[in-house]
Amino acid sequence: MRSLAFNIWFYGMMAVLAVIAWLSTFATRTGIVRRLVAVWSRAALWGVRVILRGRVEIRGLEHLPPEGPKLIVSKHQSELDVVVALRLFPEFTAVAMKELERYPFFGRILAALDLVLVRMEGQRDQRTKATIEGALAAAEAGRPMLIYPEGILMNLGAKERYRNGAWHIYNALGCEAYPVAMSLGTIWPRRDWRKNPGQTGAYEILPPIPPGLDQPTFMARLEEAIETRTMELIREHAMGEMLEQAERRYREGVGQEP
């Protein structure tokens, strides 16, 4: 019942705010839309805490500098980690499909959020160039850049090949990269209608990777840091069959399952 109540709350609230955000794009470019996104993230976390009786632990904030460009490279387990990221980094930008601009409703909202829009239909070098240009513009504006190196939502314990786009941004910005590990999938599994009431999960910002590393070194260090700590957090917060399945995926190196 708590899962059902939360889903009604979350998706109903999101639909209402999305309509308001879309209407607001006709009057302003970013201000109102970003404030609505902030309201959405706070309301979603309220629902996790009050309706699901879940607990989200935020760790590692001491690793973030108060100023300067920030490249956040994160595991991605469910919509909940997006909610947490928006709460911590309300001005962040991320890469989105430029093709979504074709849809009048979503296109206007994406444009208002000033995301880095990259055409997926283009060649890889063109996508990389557009991503780097967007990341440089975000850094100049003082906005954090968030990237998911696996590119998709992952089940607990599962992993996919880390894509080199993270290194290209890291190299272009010439800044530290902040890996993020998590166990939020214990509360809100990937694309699962059924949530897990009463669970605890963590979102942990790990010690930064210093600038200047070559691509193989950076990618290996990034993956090792995120995957090792993510599994440690899963073992801390998961139990029973949930933990057994995560251990199996991790042990066998299982990628994303349908």
KEKE-3310 file (N, C-alpha, C; in steps of 0.2 Angstrom, whole numbers, plus 5000, padded with zeros to 4 digits):
npx = (5004:5010:5019:5010:5003:5014:5018:5006:5007:5020:5020:5008:5011:5022:5017:5008:5017:5025:5016:5014:5027:5029:5019:5025:5036:5033:5034:5046:5063:5072:5071:5058:5056:5067:5065:5053:5058:5066:5057:5050:5060:5062:5049:5048:5058:5052:5041:5047:5053:5042:5030:5035:5043:5057:5075:5086:5103:5115:5132:5149:5150:5160:5170:5168:5173:5170:5169:5172:5173:5163:5164:5153:5152:5142:5135:5120:5104:5091:5076:5077:5090:5092:5083:5090:5102:5098:5093:5105:5113:5106:5108:5113:5119:5116:5119:5107:5096:5096:5086:5074:5069:5061:5048:5035:5030:5040:5052:5051:5053:5065:5073:5072:5078:5091:5100:5113:5112:5113:5115:5109:5109:5119:5137:5150:5161:5156:5146:5154:5161:5150:5146:5157:5158:5146:5149:5160:5154:5145:5153:5160:5149:5148:5141:5138:5142:5134:5136:5132:5142:5139:5127:5114:5100:5104:5103:5104:5121:5124:5133:5139:5148:5159:5158:5168:5165:5165:5178:5182:5176:5181:5195:5194:5189:5199:5199:5196:5187:5172:5168:5153:5145:5132:5118:5104:5095:5091:5080:5072:5070:5077:5066:5055:5039:5035:5040:5052:5047:5053:5066:5084:5095:5110:5119:5134:5147:5163:5181:5189:5195:5211:5215:5222:5225:5228:5218:5215:5220:5212:5199:5199:5202:5191:5180:5184:5183:5169:5162:5167:5164:5151:5146:5150:5141:5129:5130:5129:5116:5107:5097:5093:5085:5087:5100:5107:5104:5110:5124:5126:5125:5136:5147:5147:5149:5138:5129:5117:5100:5085)
npy = (4994:5006:5008:5010:5021:5030:5030:5036:5048:5053:5052:5059:5072:5075:5076:5087:5097:5097:5101:5114:5119:5118:5128:5139:5141:5149:5161:5163:5159:5151:5153:5151:5137:5130:5133:5126:5113:5111:5111:5099:5090:5091:5088:5075:5068:5070:5062:5050:5049:5051:5044:5032:5028:5028:5030:5041:5043:5055:5056:5061:5075:5083:5082:5090:5105:5122:5131:5133:5123:5108:5091:5078:5061:5048:5033:5025:5021:5023:5033:5040:5043:5054:5063:5066:5071:5083:5089:5091:5098:5110:5118:5110:5103:5092:5079:5077:5070:5078:5076:5076:5088:5089:5086:5095:5097:5092:5097:5111:5112:5105:5114:5126:5121:5122:5111:5101:5098:5085:5078:5062:5055:5059:5057:5049:5057:5070:5070:5070:5082:5091:5088:5092:5105:5110:5106:5114:5127:5126:5125:5137:5145:5142:5130:5114:5099:5084:5067:5051:5037:5024:5026:5021:5015:5005:4988:4983:4979:4976:4980:4990:4993:5006:5022:5032:5046:5052:5054:5063:5075:5077:5079:5090:5100:5100:5098:5091:5076:5070:5055:5046:5034:5023:5016:5017:5010:5001:5006:5011:5002:5000:5006:5000:4997:4994:4999:4999:5000:5007:5005:5009:5019:5025:5039:5043:5054:5052:5053:5065:5062:5067:5080:5078:5065:5051:5044:5029:5027:5035:5031:5017:5020:5027:5018:5007:5014:5018:5006:4997:5004:5006:4992:4989:4998:4993:4980:4985:4990:4982:4966:4949:4941:4952:4956:4944:4943:4954:4951:4941:4946:4955:4947:4939:4948:4953:4962:4974:4969:4964)
npz = (5000:5004:4993:4982:4987:4987:4973:4967:4973:4969:4954:4951:4957:4949:4936:4937:4940:4929:4919:4924:4923:4909:4904:4910:4902:4892:4897:4903:4903:4911:4925:4933:4929:4934:4948:4950:4947:4958:4968:4965:4967:4981:4986:4981:4989:5001:5000:4999:5012:5021:5016:5011:5021:5020:5021:5016:5014:5014:5009:5010:5006:5010:5002:4991:4983:4988:4977:4959:4944:4943:4940:4940:4941:4940:4947:4942:4947:4949:4947:4959:4962:4953:4958:4971:4966:4960:4972:4978:4969:4962:4951:4941:4925:4912:4899:4886:4874:4859:4850:4857:4857:4847:4851:4856:4870:4879:4873:4875:4889:4891:4884:4892:4904:4900:4896:4891:4875:4864:4848:4844:4833:4825:4820:4831:4834:4832:4842:4853:4852:4853:4866:4874:4871:4877:4890:4893:4892:4903:4914:4913:4917:4930:4933:4939:4931:4927:4924:4918:4917:4912:4905:4906:4917:4931:4938:4955:4959:4946:4931:4917:4902:4904:4897:4886:4886:4898:4901:4891:4894:4907:4903:4895:4903:4913:4926:4943:4945:4952:4958:4961:4971:4976:4984:4982:4975:4983:4989:4979:4966:4949:4937:4943:4948:4960:4976:4990:5005:5021:5019:5019:5010:5002:4995:4989:4988:4982:4986:4976:4959:4953:4941:4924:4921:4909:4897:4898:4911:4919:4916:4921:4935:4939:4936:4945:4958:4958:4956:4966:4978:4977:4978:4991:4998:4994:5001:5014:5015:5008:5009:5012:4998:4989:4991:4988:4975:4970:4973:4965:4952:4953:4955:4944:4934:4928:4915:4911:4914:4905)
capx = (5000:5014:5021:5005:5002:5020:5017:5001:5009:5025:5018:5003:5014:5026:5012:5005:5022:5027:5012:5015:5033:5028:5016:5030:5041:5031:5035:5053:5067:5075:5070:5053:5056:5072:5062:5049:5062:5068:5051:5049:5065:5060:5043:5049:5061:5047:5037:5052:5054:5035:5026:5039:5047:5063:5080:5092:5109:5120:5139:5155:5149:5166:5175:5166:5175:5164:5169:5175:5169:5162:5161:5150:5152:5138:5131:5113:5100:5083:5074:5079:5097:5091:5080:5095:5107:5094:5093:5112:5116:5100:5109:5118:5117:5118:5118:5101:5095:5093:5080:5068:5067:5055:5042:5034:5030:5047:5057:5051:5055:5072:5077:5072:5083:5098:5104:5118:5108:5117:5111:5111:5109:5126:5143:5152:5165:5151:5143:5159:5162:5145:5146:5163:5156:5141:5152:5164:5149:5142:5159:5160:5143:5148:5136:5141:5141:5133:5136:5131:5146:5136:5122:5107:5099:5107:5100:5109:5126:5125:5137:5140:5155:5160:5159:5174:5163:5167:5185:5183:5174:5186:5201:5192:5188:5205:5197:5194:5181:5170:5164:5147:5143:5126:5114:5098:5091:5087:5073:5068:5073:5077:5060:5051:5033:5035:5046:5054:5046:5057:5073:5089:5100:5115:5122:5140:5152:5169:5186:5190:5201:5214:5215:5228:5226:5227:5211:5215:5221:5206:5193:5200:5202:5184:5176:5186:5181:5162:5159:5169:5161:5143:5144:5150:5135:5123:5130:5127:5109:5102:5097:5089:5085:5089:5107:5109:5104:5116:5130:5127:5127:5142:5152:5147:5149:5132:5127:5110:5095:5079)
capy = (5000:5012:5009:5012:5028:5034:5031:5040:5055:5055:5053:5064:5078:5076:5078:5094:5102:5097:5106:5121:5121:5119:5134:5144:5142:5154:5168:5164:5154:5146:5154:5147:5130:5127:5133:5120:5106:5111:5109:5092:5086:5091:5084:5068:5066:5070:5056:5044:5049:5051:5039:5025:5027:5026:5035:5043:5045:5059:5056:5063:5082:5086:5081:5095:5112:5127:5135:5130:5118:5101:5086:5073:5055:5044:5027:5027:5015:5024:5041:5043:5047:5060:5067:5068:5075:5089:5092:5093:5102:5112:5121:5105:5102:5085:5078:5075:5069:5084:5074:5077:5095:5088:5085:5102:5098:5090:5101:5117:5111:5104:5121:5130:5119:5123:5105:5100:5094:5081:5074:5055:5053:5061:5053:5049:5063:5076:5070:5071:5089:5095:5087:5096:5112:5111:5106:5120:5133:5125:5127:5145:5148:5140:5125:5107:5094:5077:5062:5044:5034:5018:5028:5018:5013:4998:4984:4982:4974:4976:4985:4990:4996:5014:5025:5037:5053:5055:5056:5068:5080:5078:5081:5097:5105:5101:5098:5085:5072:5067:5049:5045:5028:5023:5010:5020:5005:4997:5009:5012:4998:5002:5006:4996:5001:4992:5002:4995:5004:5005:5004:5014:5019:5030:5043:5045:5057:5049:5057:5066:5060:5073:5081:5077:5058:5049:5040:5022:5027:5038:5026:5012:5022:5029:5012:5004:5018:5018:4999:4994:5007:5004:4986:4990:5001:4988:4975:4988:4992:4977:4960:4943:4940:4957:4956:4938:4944:4959:4948:4936:4951:4958:4941:4936:4954:4953:4968:4976:4964:4967)
capz = (5000:5004:4986:4978:4989:4984:4966:4966:4975:4965:4947:4951:4958:4943:4930:4938:4940:4922:4915:4926:4920:4902:4903:4912:4897:4887:4900:4905:4900:4916:4932:4936:4928:4939:4954:4950:4948:4965:4972:4963:4971:4988:4987:4980:4995:5007:4999:5001:5020:5025:5013:5011:5028:5018:5023:5011:5018:5009:5012:5006:5004:5012:4996:4986:4984:4988:4971:4954:4940:4946:4936:4944:4937:4945:4946:4940:4949:4948:4947:4965:4962:4950:4963:4976:4963:4960:4978:4980:4963:4958:4944:4937:4918:4910:4892:4884:4867:4856:4846:4861:4855:4842:4855:4859:4877:4883:4870:4878:4896:4891:4882:4898:4909:4897:4896:4885:4870:4859:4842:4844:4826:4822:4821:4837:4835:4832:4848:4858:4851:4856:4873:4877:4871:4882:4897:4894:4893:4910:4919:4913:4920:4937:4934:4939:4925:4929:4918:4920:4912:4909:4901:4908:4924:4932:4944:4960:4958:4939:4928:4910:4900:4906:4891:4887:4886:4905:4901:4886:4898:4912:4900:4892:4909:4916:4933:4946:4944:4958:4957:4965:4972:4979:4985:4982:4972:4988:4991:4973:4961:4943:4934:4947:4951:4968:4980:4996:5011:5027:5017:5019:5004:5002:4989:4992:4984:4984:4985:4969:4954:4951:4934:4921:4920:4903:4896:4901:4919:4922:4916:4926:4942:4939:4937:4951:4963:4959:4957:4973:4984:4976:4981:4998:5001:4994:5006:5020:5015:5006:5013:5009:4991:4986:4992:4985:4967:4968:4974:4959:4947:4954:4955:4937:4930:4924:4913:4912:4912:4903)
cpx = (5004:5017:5016:5003:5008:5019:5012:5003:5015:5023:5013:5006:5018:5022:5010:5011:5025:5023:5013:5022:5033:5025:5021:5035:5039:5032:5042:5057:5070:5072:5064:5053:5061:5069:5057:5052:5064:5063:5049:5054:5064:5054:5044:5053:5057:5043:5041:5052:5047:5031:5029:5042:5054:5068:5085:5098:5114:5127:5144:5154:5156:5171:5174:5169:5169:5163:5172:5171:5169:5160:5159:5149:5149:5136:5124:5108:5093:5082:5076:5085:5097:5088:5086:5100:5104:5094:5100:5115:5110:5102:5113:5115:5119:5117:5111:5101:5092:5087:5074:5065:5061:5048:5040:5033:5037:5052:5057:5054:5063:5076:5077:5077:5090:5102:5109:5114:5112:5113:5113:5112:5116:5131:5146:5157:5161:5148:5148:5160:5157:5144:5151:5161:5151:5144:5156:5159:5146:5147:5160:5155:5143:5143:5139:5138:5140:5133:5136:5136:5143:5130:5115:5107:5101:5104:5106:5114:5128:5129:5137:5146:5154:5162:5164:5172:5165:5174:5186:5181:5179:5192:5200:5192:5195:5204:5196:5188:5179:5165:5158:5145:5136:5123:5106:5093:5088:5081:5069:5072:5072:5070:5055:5045:5033:5041:5047:5053:5051:5064:5078:5093:5105:5117:5128:5145:5159:5175:5188:5196:5204:5214:5222:5229:5225:5220:5211:5215:5215:5200:5193:5199:5194:5180:5177:5183:5173:5159:5161:5165:5153:5142:5145:5144:5129:5124:5128:5120:5104:5102:5093:5090:5088:5097:5110:5109:5109:5122:5131:5129:5134:5148:5152:5148:5144:5130:5119:5105:5089:5074)
cpy = (5006:5013:5012:5020:5033:5035:5036:5048:5057:5057:5058:5071:5080:5079:5085:5099:5102:5102:5113:5124:5122:5126:5140:5146:5148:5161:5169:5158:5149:5147:5150:5140:5127:5127:5127:5113:5106:5109:5102:5088:5085:5087:5077:5065:5066:5064:5050:5043:5048:5045:5032:5023:5025:5032:5035:5046:5049:5059:5059:5071:5085:5086:5087:5102:5117:5131:5131:5125:5111:5096:5080:5067:5050:5038:5029:5021:5016:5031:5044:5046:5053:5065:5070:5072:5082:5093:5095:5099:5105:5115:5116:5105:5095:5084:5075:5074:5075:5082:5075:5084:5095:5088:5092:5102:5097:5095:5108:5117:5110:5110:5125:5128:5120:5117:5105:5095:5091:5077:5067:5052:5054:5056:5054:5056:5070:5076:5072:5079:5093:5094:5091:5103:5114:5111:5112:5126:5132:5127:5134:5148:5146:5134:5118:5103:5087:5073:5055:5040:5028:5020:5026:5016:5006:4995:4984:4977:4974:4981:4985:4993:5004:5017:5031:5044:5056:5058:5062:5075:5082:5081:5088:5102:5105:5101:5091:5082:5069:5061:5049:5037:5028:5016:5012:5015:5001:4999:5009:5008:5001:5001:5001:4999:4999:4995:4997:4999:5002:5004:5010:5013:5025:5033:5045:5048:5055:5054:5059:5063:5066:5074:5079:5069:5056:5045:5033:5022:5030:5034:5020:5014:5024:5023:5008:5007:5017:5011:4996:4997:5006:4997:4986:4993:4997:4983:4978:4989:4986:4970:4955:4942:4945:4957:4950:4939:4949:4956:4944:4941:4953:4953:4939:4942:4954:4960:4969:4971:4967:4968)
cpz = (5000:4997:4982:4980:4986:4977:4964:4967:4970:4957:4946:4951:4952:4937:4931:4937:4933:4918:4917:4923:4912:4900:4905:4907:4892:4890:4902:4903:4905:4923:4935:4935:4933:4946:4955:4950:4955:4969:4971:4967:4978:4990:4986:4986:5001:5006:5001:5009:5023:5022:5013:5017:5026:5021:5018:5015:5012:5013:5007:5004:5006:5007:4991:4988:4984:4981:4965:4950:4944:4941:4940:4940:4942:4942:4945:4941:4948:4948:4954:4965:4958:4955:4968:4972:4962:4966:4980:4975:4959:4952:4939:4930:4917:4902:4891:4877:4864:4852:4850:4860:4850:4845:4858:4866:4881:4880:4874:4885:4896:4889:4888:4903:4907:4898:4890:4880:4864:4854:4842:4837:4822:4823:4828:4839:4836:4839:4854:4858:4855:4864:4877:4877:4876:4889:4898:4896:4901:4915:4919:4917:4928:4938:4934:4933:4928:4923:4921:4915:4909:4904:4902:4915:4925:4938:4949:4959:4950:4936:4920:4908:4901:4899:4892:4887:4893:4904:4896:4890:4903:4909:4897:4898:4913:4924:4936:4944:4950:4957:4963:4965:4976:4980:4986:4979:4977:4990:4985:4967:4954:4939:4937:4950:4958:4971:4986:5002:5017:5025:5018:5013:5005:4995:4992:4987:4986:4983:4977:4965:4952:4944:4931:4919:4912:4903:4900:4909:4922:4922:4921:4933:4943:4941:4943:4957:4964:4960:4964:4978:4983:4979:4988:5001:5000:4999:5013:5020:5013:5010:5010:5002:4987:4986:4988:4977:4965:4969:4968:4953:4947:4953:4948:4932:4925:4922:4914:4910:4910:4908)
residu = (MET:ARG:SER:LEU:ALA:PHE:ASN:ILE:TRP:PHE:TYR:GLY:MET:MET:ALA:VAL:LEU:ALA:VAL:ILE:ALA:TRP:LEU:SER:THR:PHE:ALA:THR:ARG:THR:GLY:ILE:VAL:ARG:ARG:LEU:VAL:ALA:VAL:TRP:SER:ARG:ALA:ALA:LEU:TRP:GLY:VAL:ARG:VAL:ILE:LEU:ARG:GLY:ARG:VAL:GLU:ILE:ARG:GLY:LEU:GLU:HIS:LEU:PRO:PRO:GLU:GLY:PRO:LYS:LEU:ILE:VAL:SER:LYS:HIS:GLN:SER:GLU:LEU:ASP:VAL:VAL:VAL:ALA:LEU:ARG:LEU:PHE:PRO:GLU:PHE:THR:ALA:VAL:ALA:MET:LYS:GLU:LEU:GLU:ARG:TYR:PRO:PHE:PHE:GLY:ARG:ILE:LEU:ALA:ALA:LEU:ASP:LEU:VAL:LEU:VAL:ARG:MET:GLU:GLY:GLN:ARG:ASP:GLN:ARG:THR:LYS:ALA:THR:ILE:GLU:GLY:ALA:LEU:ALA:ALA:ALA:GLU:ALA:GLY:ARG:PRO:MET:LEU:ILE:TYR:PRO:GLU:GLY:ILE:LEU:MET:ASN:LEU:GLY:ALA:LYS:GLU:ARG:TYR:ARG:ASN:GLY:ALA:TRP:HIS:ILE:TYR:ASN:ALA:LEU:GLY:CYS:GLU:ALA:TYR:PRO:VAL:ALA:MET:SER:LEU:GLY:THR:ILE:TRP:PRO:ARG:ARG:ASP:TRP:ARG:LYS:ASN:PRO:GLY:GLN:THR:GLY:ALA:TYR:GLU:ILE:LEU:PRO:PRO:ILE:PRO:PRO:GLY:LEU:ASP:GLN:PRO:THR:PHE:MET:ALA:ARG:LEU:GLU:GLU:ALA:ILE:GLU:THR:ARG:THR:MET:GLU:LEU:ILE:ARG:GLU:HIS:ALA:MET:GLY:GLU:MET:LEU:GLU:GLN:ALA:GLU:ARG:ARG:TYR:ARG:GLU:GLY:VAL:GLY:GLN:GLU:PRO)
# end
